[in-house]
Amino acid sequence: MGVLLGREEELIRQGEALDQQLLDEQRVAGEHPTQAGFIYAPFAKNNRHGRDLVNQLLAQLRVEIEQAREQLAEAYRQLKVMEEVRKERVRQERVAEARKEQAVFDEIGQTQFRLHRN
């Protein structure tokens, strides 16, 4: 999950960098409109293509992240069930042990009663 979230963060940074590059180029093109006409259009097209690619990758990655979250939640639910089963087993073992112990005490009591009665 951490790897997926790290990849998402990296793609977000790449997208932000592309956005910033476009803003920088727009500023330069605005300052030098006669020279920028030939350069800005291809740059903007490539930048838009790169941004679209980043957005597609992000969308795919977010699907993977959601699937990983669902798997993690399912594993957590299973862990909780296993813990409850374990707790119940321990409780039943304690009850069984207490019954055995009580049976021993009952036997001791009956033996003492019989000895004192005679």
N, C-alpha and C positions, 0 to 999 in steps of 0.2 A: 504494500500500500504506500509506503514511504517513497519507493522508487517512482511509482506512478504520479504521486503528488509532486515530486521533484521535477519530473518531466513536464507536468502541467505548468509549474512555475517557470521553467525555462522557456516554454513556448509562449507564455504570456509576456515574458521579458523580450523575446524576439519580436513579437507583434508590436510591443510598445516601441522598440528600437526602430522598426520599420515606420511606424507612425511618426516618430520624431524625425527620421531622415526625410520623410515626405514634407513635413512642416519646414525643415531647414531648406530643402530645395525650393519650396514655394516662396520662402522669404528671399532667397538668392535670385530666383527668377523674377520676383517683383522688383528687386533692386536693379536688375539688368535685363529688362524685357527683350531687348533686341538680340542679345547673345543667348538668352535662355531658351528661345523658341525652339531651336533645333535639339537642344539637350534635354529639356524638361519633359517633353512628351514621352520619349522612350523610357526615361527614368521612371516617370509616374506609372506607365504601363507595367514595367517590371516590378515596381514596388507594389502595385495593386495585386499582381499575380502572386508575389511572395506573401502578401497579407492574406490573400484567399487561401493559399496553401497552409499557412499557419492556422487559420480558422478551421480548415478541414481537419487538420491533425488534432487540434484542440477538441473538436467535436467527437472524433473517434476516441481520443484519450479519455474524455469525460464519460463515454459509454463504458470503457474499461474500468474506470474508477468506480462508477456506480455498481458494476458487476462485482468488483472486488469488495465494495462496502457491503453488498448483499451477502457475499460469501463469508465475510468477517462477522456479520450479524448472525448468520446461521451457525457459524462455528461457536459463537458466544452463547447462543441459545442452547446448543448441544452441550456445551460445557456446563451451563447452569443445570440442565437436566441431569447430567452425570453427577454433579455435586449433590443434588437433591437425592438421587438414588443412593449415593455413597452415605449420605447422612442417615437415610432411612435404614440402610443395612447396618450401620454402626448402632443405631437406636435399637434395632431388633436384636443384635448381638448382645447388647447390654441387658435388654429385657430377658433374653434366654439365660444369660449368665446370672442375673438376679434370681431367676426361677431355680436354677441349679443350686445356687447358694442357699436359697430359702429351703429347698428340699433337704439339703445337708443339715441345716439348723433344725428343721422339723424332725429329722431322724435322730439327731442328738437329743432333742427335747423328749421324744418318745422313749428313747433308751433310758434317759435319766428318770423319767416318770416310772418306767417299769422297774428300774433298780430300786427306787425309793418305795415303791408299792410293796415290794417283796420283803 
